[in-house]
């Protein structure tokens, strides 16, 4: 999860129906700007298994070194 200022602003504006200068920003919880970001990749490394490719993509895109046995296949898009 990460904080996104644009999402925070949009949610606050929608909640209060007001412009930026009319909103009491100290009353808006920071959680209003939380987003869930998913990493994605292409299975183009023939020498690696799907789990190994996923591990490389997570490390490359998110900076997390996830153990192979922590990956769980859900679905794929063709």
N, C-alpha and C positions, 0 to 999 in steps of 0.2 A: 504494500500500500504506500501511497505517497500523497503529499499535499499538492494541490493544484490551485493556484490563485484564481484562474479563470473560472473554475468550477465553484470555488468559494464565493466569488462575486456574483455569479449567476444565481446560485442557490439563495444567497442573502437577498438579492434584488427581487427574486420571485416570491420569497417568503414575506417580505415587507412591502412589496409593490411600490418601492420608492427609488429615487435616484441616489447615486453615491453620496451626495452631500446630506441627504435626508436620513441616512441609516446610522444608527448608533453601533458602530463596528465592535465596540467592546462587549456588546450583548450577544454577538454571534459566536457560537462555539467553533473552534478550529476544525472539528470533525465535519463541518459543512463542506470542507474542501478536500475531503479524503477521496481518493480514487483507487480502484484496483486495476493494476496494469498487468497484462499477461505478455509474456515473451512468446515469440513464435520463430519458427525456422523452417527451412526446406530440408527434406531428407535427401540430400544430394551427395552425401559422403558414403559411397558404396562400401568402403573398407570398414565402416563403423556400423554397429547395430543401431536400432532406433533409440534405445536407451542411451547409448554412448553419444549419439548425435544430440539428443535432448540435453544431456549433461553439458556438452560443449556450448550449446546455444544459451542455456541458463547462465553459464559462467561468462560467456561473451557479452550477453545483453544485460544481465542483472548483477553480475559480480559475485554470485553465490556458487560455491563448489559443493554441489549436492551429490551425496552418495548414489551410486547406480540403483541400489535396491530401494531407494525412496521414491523412484518414479513409478507411476501407475498409469497404464494405458487406459484412456477413456474413449476416444474416438479419433477418426481422421477424416479430413476433407479431401475429396478427390477432384 
